[in-house]
Amino acid sequence: MAIPRVLFLMADYGHDPTETAIPYQAFKQAGFDIVFATQSGRSPKADERMLSGITQKLLGANQAACKAYVSMREDAAIQSPLSWDDPSFSLETFDLLFFPGGHEKNVRQVIDSPVVHKKVAEYFPQTRRPSRKAVAAICHGVLVLSESTLPNGKSVLHDVTTTTLPNAFESTAFWSTRLFLGDYYKTYGAGSDSCQTSALAILLAVTVQLIKSRFVVQDESYNYISGRFPPDAELLAEKTITLVKENLKV
């Protein structure tokens, strides 16, 4: 069986360590060939507030995720990522695109990138089943996709079943930390739309689940899986690995 190639498309800084390192660890253990890409080829670093200090203890990555992140940072692939600004950059050789989330404001570098939007708009239609290509995203990573538009002006996720960070989760994190973290939990600043509201402004619908501790959504027409927030990362990785391995049989 061919070795699946997965690309993590990331900002230089700010992604959630759990949403990045837990899938990375699972993909690595599954034998995937992992590649990273940032705008200029800088090695991406996760949100430090989620890795240390009181914010880590109260709201951030657990010890397993922190350990996975340290291991990921030692990988030569993340130390020398591709550059999406390189004219030769292409997504065509990858079996899976993975978009980690994160609410730190620097993640807007990838969410708002016209170059990434164009590349994703070319790639995503190729995930329609049956296909060997797939996409997975979690939390704010879903916004990279929802903001990527097809030639008809519609988002690549326009008619796709997806989830993302629910309003209730984002609002709770923002209001419970506002006194000591300000608008840290609002990626586009205080008063801006939530992740779910931003997605709903473009898509037909967004599926949310507030009760289950682990929850992912898998579309029926496209090889696309999405999750809400860090506790979903492990399940998202498991489902994605199964999907990619099934795709290789196509």
Phi, psi and chi 1 to 4 in degrees:
 res  aa     phi    psi   chi1   chi2   chi3   chi4
   1 MET       -  136.4 -178.8 -179.6  -68.0      -
   2 ALA   -63.3  150.4      -      -      -      -
   3 ILE   -81.9  121.3  -62.8  175.2      -      -
   4 PRO   -66.6  139.9  -17.4   31.3      -      -
   5 ARG  -107.0  126.6  -62.7 -166.6   76.6 -145.5
   6 VAL  -120.4  138.0   52.3      -      -      -
   7 LEU  -115.5  124.3  178.1   67.5      -      -
   8 PHE   -91.8  115.2  -79.4   65.4      -      -
   9 LEU   -97.1  118.9  -86.4  156.2      -      -
  10 MET  -139.3  158.2  -59.4  177.0   65.2      -
  11 ALA   -77.1  164.8      -      -      -      -
  12 ASP   -62.4  -32.8  -68.8  -10.3      -      -
  13 TYR  -150.8  149.0  176.7   78.4      -      -
  14 GLY   112.4   -8.0      -      -      -      -
  15 HIS   -69.6  154.5  -75.1  -76.2      -      -
  16 ASP   -69.5  128.9 -175.7  -88.3      -      -
  17 PRO   -65.0  -35.5   21.0  -32.9      -      -
  18 THR   -67.3  -45.2  -56.8      -      -      -
  19 GLU   -69.2  -14.3  -65.8  171.8   -3.3      -
  20 THR  -101.2  -52.8  -52.9      -      -      -
  21 ALA   -76.2  -34.0      -      -      -      -
  22 ILE   -66.6  -47.6  -68.2  -60.3      -      -
  23 PRO   -62.0  -40.7  -28.5   39.7      -      -
  24 TYR   -54.9  -49.3  161.8   85.8      -      -
  25 GLN   -60.3  -43.5  178.2  177.2 -104.5      -
  26 ALA   -65.7  -42.8      -      -      -      -
  27 PHE   -64.2  -39.2  -63.1  155.5      -      -
  28 LYS   -63.6  -46.0 -164.7   76.3  171.2  177.6
  29 GLN   -65.3  -27.9  -68.5  172.6  -11.5      -
  30 ALA   -81.0   -3.9      -      -      -      -
  31 GLY    87.8   16.1      -      -      -      -
  32 PHE   -73.2  149.1  -72.7   16.1      -      -
  33 ASP   -87.8  113.1  176.7   20.4      -      -
  34 ILE  -103.8  131.3  -57.9  173.6      -      -
  35 VAL  -129.3  147.6  179.1      -      -      -
  36 PHE  -116.8  153.5  -67.9   82.9      -      -
  37 ALA  -143.4  135.1      -      -      -      -
  38 THR  -128.5  177.0   57.5      -      -      -
  39 GLN   -60.6  -49.2 -177.7  171.7    4.5      -
  40 SER  -112.7    8.0   59.8      -      -      -
  41 GLY    88.4   12.7      -      -      -      -
  42 ARG   -76.1  145.3  -68.3 -178.7 -179.4  177.8
  43 SER   -67.7  122.0  179.3      -      -      -
  44 PRO   -73.8  142.6   29.6  -36.6      -      -
  45 LYS  -124.2  143.2  -65.8 -177.6  178.7  180.0
  46 ALA   -79.2  166.6      -      -      -      -
  47 ASP   -60.7  113.8 -176.4   -4.9      -      -
  48 GLU   -62.3  -30.1  -73.4  -67.4  -21.0      -
  49 ARG   -65.0  -23.7  -82.7 -179.3  162.9  166.7
  50 MET   -88.6   -2.0  -64.2  -68.3   97.8      -
  51 LEU  -115.5  -16.0  -71.3  165.6      -      -
  52 SER  -154.2  164.9   60.6      -      -      -
  53 GLY    77.1 -171.3      -      -      -      -
  54 ILE   -65.3  -32.4 -171.8   64.5      -      -
  55 THR   -66.9  -34.1   48.0      -      -      -
  56 GLN   -69.1  -43.1 -179.9  -90.8  -37.5      -
  57 LYS   -65.1  -37.9  -71.2  179.8  170.0   54.1
  58 LEU   -87.7  -38.1  -65.7  176.8      -      -
  59 LEU  -132.3   -8.0  -55.3  162.5      -      -
  60 GLY   -97.3 -155.9      -      -      -      -
  61 ALA   -68.9  142.1      -      -      -      -
  62 ASN   -79.9  179.1   60.2   27.1      -      -
  63 GLN   -63.6  -37.1  -71.0  -55.1  -52.8      -
  64 ALA   -63.7  -41.8      -      -      -      -
  65 ALA   -68.9  -39.8      -      -      -      -
  66 CYS   -61.8  -41.5  -72.1      -      -      -
  67 LYS   -65.5  -41.7 -176.7  177.5  179.7 -179.6
  68 ALA   -63.8  -37.1      -      -      -      -
  69 TYR   -66.3  -43.1  178.1   72.5      -      -
  70 VAL   -59.1  -43.5  170.4      -      -      -
  71 SER   -63.8  -41.9  176.6      -      -      -
  72 MET   -62.1  -40.7 -178.2  179.6   74.0      -
  73 ARG   -65.1  -18.9  -72.9  -68.0  -52.8  160.6
  74 GLU   -86.8   -9.4  -65.3  173.4  -11.8      -
  75 ASP   -73.6  133.2 -168.3  -33.5      -      -
  76 ALA   -60.8  -27.6      -      -      -      -
  77 ALA   -64.3  -38.6      -      -      -      -
  78 ILE   -82.1  -21.0 -161.7  171.3      -      -
  79 GLN   -77.7  -22.7  -66.5  174.5   16.4      -
  80 SER  -134.4   69.2  -59.6      -      -      -
  81 PRO   -73.5  165.1   27.7  -34.7      -      -
  82 LEU   -74.2  164.9  -57.9  177.9      -      -
  83 SER  -113.6  123.4  163.8      -      -      -
  84 TRP   -74.1  -12.0   75.0   60.0      -      -
  85 ASP   -83.1  -11.2  -87.5  -10.7      -      -
  86 ASP   -66.9  127.3 -172.3  -39.1      -      -
  87 PRO   -55.3  -24.5  -25.9   35.9      -      -
  88 SER   -89.2   -2.7   65.5      -      -      -
  89 PHE   -63.2  133.5  177.9   74.4      -      -
  90 SER  -146.2  150.3  172.9      -      -      -
  91 LEU   -98.8   -5.7  -57.1  179.7      -      -
  92 GLU   -64.1  -25.9  -67.7  -54.0  -51.2      -
  93 THR   -86.7    0.7   62.0      -      -      -
  94 PHE  -100.6  139.3  -64.6   97.9      -      -
  95 ASP   -83.8  -23.3  -56.9  -64.7      -      -
  96 LEU  -144.6  133.2  169.4   66.8      -      -
  97 LEU  -105.8  132.7  -57.0 -174.9      -      -
  98 PHE  -122.9  130.1 -173.5   79.7      -      -
  99 PHE  -118.1   99.7  -64.3   89.1      -      -
 100 PRO   -72.0  160.4   27.4  -34.0      -      -
 101 GLY   -99.8 -158.8      -      -      -      -
 102 GLY   143.0  139.6      -      -      -      -
 103 HIS  -103.2   -7.7   47.9  -95.8      -      -
 104 GLU   -60.9  139.9 -152.2  -81.6  -21.6      -
 105 LYS   -60.8  -24.6  -68.7  175.4  177.6   52.3
 106 ASN   -67.9  -15.8  -76.3  -76.6      -      -
 107 VAL   -68.1  -11.1  -61.4      -      -      -
 108 ARG   -62.9  -18.7  -67.0 -176.7  -64.0 -169.7
 109 GLN   -57.2  -39.6 -178.2 -177.3   26.8      -
 110 VAL   -91.5  -35.9   63.7      -      -      -
 111 ILE   -60.6  -39.1  -65.9  173.9      -      -
 112 ASP   -98.6    5.5  -62.8  -23.4      -      -
 113 SER   -74.0  117.4  169.4      -      -      -
 114 PRO   -61.5  -34.2  -22.0   34.1      -      -
 115 VAL   -65.1  -46.5  174.6      -      -      -
 116 VAL   -64.6  -42.1  172.0      -      -      -
 117 HIS   -56.4  -45.3  -66.1  166.1      -      -
 118 LYS   -63.7  -44.2 -177.0  176.7 -175.7  -64.6
 119 LYS   -65.2  -41.7  -62.5  -69.0 -174.2 -178.6
 120 VAL   -66.4  -39.3  169.4      -      -      -
 121 ALA   -63.6  -28.2      -      -      -      -
 122 GLU   -80.7  -32.8  -66.4  168.9   -9.6      -
 123 TYR   -84.5  -45.0 -175.8   94.6      -      -
 124 PHE   -57.8  -42.4 -166.5   87.5      -      -
 125 PRO   -57.7  -23.0  -27.8   38.2      -      -
 126 GLN   -74.7   -7.3  -60.8  177.9   62.5      -
 127 THR   -87.8   -1.1   67.4      -      -      -
 128 ARG   -61.6  131.6 -179.4  177.7  -79.0  -82.7
 129 ARG   -70.0  144.2  -61.5 -179.7  178.7 -176.8
 130 PRO   -80.6  138.9   30.3  -35.0      -      -
 131 SER  -159.5  154.7  172.2      -      -      -
 132 ARG   -89.2   -7.1  -66.4  169.4   63.3   93.6
 133 LYS   -98.5  149.1  -63.7 -173.4 -178.3  -62.0
 134 ALA  -148.3  161.2      -      -      -      -
 135 VAL  -136.5  140.4  173.4      -      -      -
 136 ALA  -135.8  142.6      -      -      -      -
 137 ALA  -148.8  154.1      -      -      -      -
 138 ILE  -140.6  142.0 -174.4  168.3      -      -
 139 CYS    56.1 -127.3 -166.1      -      -      -
 140 HIS   -67.6  -13.8  -75.2   68.1      -      -
 141 GLY   -61.4  -28.3      -      -      -      -
 142 VAL   -62.4  -30.7  173.2      -      -      -
 143 LEU   -65.6  -28.9  -66.2 -177.3      -      -
 144 VAL   -59.5  -40.6 -177.3      -      -      -
 145 LEU   -74.9  -45.5  -62.0  162.0      -      -
 146 SER   -63.1  -27.3   66.0      -      -      -
 147 GLU   -86.4   -6.1  -65.9  -69.3  -25.2      -
 148 SER   -90.0  119.8  -61.6      -      -      -
 149 THR  -110.4  146.1   55.8      -      -      -
 150 LEU   -81.7  169.8  -60.6  166.7      -      -
 151 PRO   -55.8  -25.1  -30.0   38.2      -      -
 152 ASN   -81.9    2.2   62.9    9.6      -      -
 153 GLY    88.1   -5.2      -      -      -      -
 154 LYS   -92.1  151.6  -66.2 -178.9  178.4 -179.6
 155 SER   -64.4  152.2  167.6      -      -      -
 156 VAL   -62.7  -21.6  -62.3      -      -      -
 157 LEU   -97.9   10.5  -63.6 -176.2      -      -
 158 HIS   -50.6  -46.1  176.3   71.4      -      -
 159 ASP  -115.1   27.1   58.7  -10.1      -      -
 160 VAL  -108.1  143.3  177.7      -      -      -
 161 THR   -80.6  125.6  -56.7      -      -      -
 162 THR  -146.2  161.0 -170.7      -      -      -
 163 THR  -123.2  174.7 -169.9      -      -      -
 164 THR  -163.1 -171.5 -172.0      -      -      -
 165 LEU   -65.0  119.5  179.5   67.1      -      -
 166 PRO   -67.9  149.1  -22.1   35.0      -      -
 167 ASN   -51.2  -44.7  -74.1  -22.2      -      -
 168 ALA   -61.3  -39.8      -      -      -      -
 169 PHE   -68.2  -45.2  -68.0    5.1      -      -
 170 GLU   -66.1  -43.2 -174.8  171.7  -15.5      -
 171 SER   -63.9  -41.7  -65.2      -      -      -
 172 THR   -61.9  -45.4  -61.9      -      -      -
 173 ALA   -63.8  -41.0      -      -      -      -
 174 PHE   -66.2  -53.0  170.7   64.6      -      -
 175 TRP   -71.4  -29.2  -71.9  107.9      -      -
 176 SER   -78.1  -15.0   63.8      -      -      -
 177 THR  -119.0    0.5   62.2      -      -      -
 178 ARG   -59.6  -36.7 -170.3  177.7 -175.5 -173.8
 179 LEU   -63.3  -33.8  -74.0  177.0      -      -
 180 PHE  -114.9   -9.9   62.1   97.8      -      -
 181 LEU  -120.5   -0.4  -68.6 -179.8      -      -
 182 GLY    62.1 -133.0      -      -      -      -
 183 ASP   -96.8   28.0   65.7   -4.4      -      -
 184 TYR   -50.8  -40.8  168.9   66.2      -      -
 185 TYR   -84.2    8.8  -87.1   97.7      -      -
 186 LYS  -115.2  103.0  -62.3  -67.8  -71.6 -177.1
 187 THR   -56.3  -34.5  -54.1      -      -      -
 188 TYR  -107.7   18.6  -73.3   85.5      -      -
 189 GLY    94.8  160.2      -      -      -      -
 190 ALA   -56.5  135.7      -      -      -      -
 191 GLY    89.5   -8.8      -      -      -      -
 192 SER   -79.9  162.8   61.9      -      -      -
 193 ASP   -63.7  150.4  -73.7  -20.1      -      -
 194 SER   -74.0  169.6   67.1      -      -      -
 195 CYS   -59.1  -46.5 -168.1      -      -      -
 196 GLN   -64.5  -43.2 -178.3 -176.1  -21.3      -
 197 THR   -64.6  -40.0  -60.9      -      -      -
 198 SER   -61.3  -42.1  -64.5      -      -      -
 199 ALA   -68.6  -41.6      -      -      -      -
 200 LEU   -65.1  -25.5  -85.4  171.9      -      -
 201 ALA   -67.2  -17.8      -      -      -      -
 202 ILE  -114.5  -33.5  -60.0  169.5      -      -
 203 LEU   -98.4  165.2  -50.5 -178.9      -      -
 204 LEU   -70.0  -38.0  -67.7  176.9      -      -
 205 ALA  -163.8  155.7      -      -      -      -
 206 VAL  -129.5  126.3  174.0      -      -      -
 207 THR   -86.8  125.3  -57.9      -      -      -
 208 VAL  -124.0  154.2  -65.0      -      -      -
 209 GLN  -141.8  120.7  166.2   58.3 -113.8      -
 210 LEU  -102.4  -11.0  -55.2 -179.6      -      -
 211 ILE   -98.2  -48.8  -54.3  -60.5      -      -
 212 LYS   -66.1  137.6  -66.7 -178.3  179.6  179.3
 213 SER   -74.8  -27.7   58.8      -      -      -
 214 ARG  -129.4  128.0  -58.1 -158.2  -42.6  163.4
 215 PHE  -156.1  130.9  174.0   77.2      -      -
 216 VAL  -137.3  160.7  -60.6      -      -      -
 217 VAL  -122.5  129.2  170.7      -      -      -
 218 GLN  -115.8  123.0 -173.8  165.4  -12.6      -
 219 ASP   -71.9  150.7 -172.6   72.5      -      -
 220 GLU   -87.4  -24.5  -66.0 -177.8   -5.1      -
 221 SER  -100.1  -28.3  -59.8      -      -      -
 222 TYR  -118.6  153.6  -66.3   86.1      -      -
 223 ASN   -79.4   73.5  -69.1  -36.7      -      -
 224 TYR  -137.2  129.4  170.0   64.0      -      -
 225 ILE  -130.1  140.5  -55.4 -179.9      -      -
 226 SER  -136.5  155.3   53.9      -      -      -
 227 GLY  -133.4  170.8      -      -      -      -
 228 ARG   -95.2  -49.6  -54.8  164.6  -59.7  175.2
 229 PHE  -160.2  176.7   69.6  143.9      -      -
 230 PRO   -46.7  -42.4  -32.4   39.0      -      -
 231 PRO   -61.1  -16.9  -30.0   39.1      -      -
 232 ASP   -86.2   -9.5  -65.6  -20.9      -      -
 233 ALA   -60.1  -42.2      -      -      -      -
 234 GLU   -66.6  -46.5 -175.3  174.7   12.5      -
 235 LEU   -63.9  -40.6  179.6   60.6      -      -
 236 LEU   -58.6  -43.5  178.4   65.8      -      -
 237 ALA   -64.3  -43.0      -      -      -      -
 238 GLU   -61.2  -47.2  -67.9  170.1   -0.1      -
 239 LYS   -65.9  -37.1  -65.2  -72.5 -172.5 -179.8
 240 THR   -68.1  -41.0  -58.5      -      -      -
 241 ILE   -60.4  -44.6  -70.7  167.8      -      -
 242 THR   -61.2  -44.0  -61.8      -      -      -
 243 LEU   -62.4  -47.6  175.1   63.8      -      -
 244 VAL   -62.9  -42.0  170.0      -      -      -
 245 LYS   -65.0  -36.8  -72.8 -175.9  174.8  179.7
 246 GLU   -67.3  -37.6  -70.8  175.8  -10.1      -
 247 ASN   -62.9  -33.2  -69.8  -14.1      -      -
 248 LEU   -68.4  -13.3  -68.1 -179.4      -      -
 249 LYS   -85.9  -11.7  -60.5  175.3 -175.6  177.4
 250 VAL   -65.4      -  173.2      -      -      -
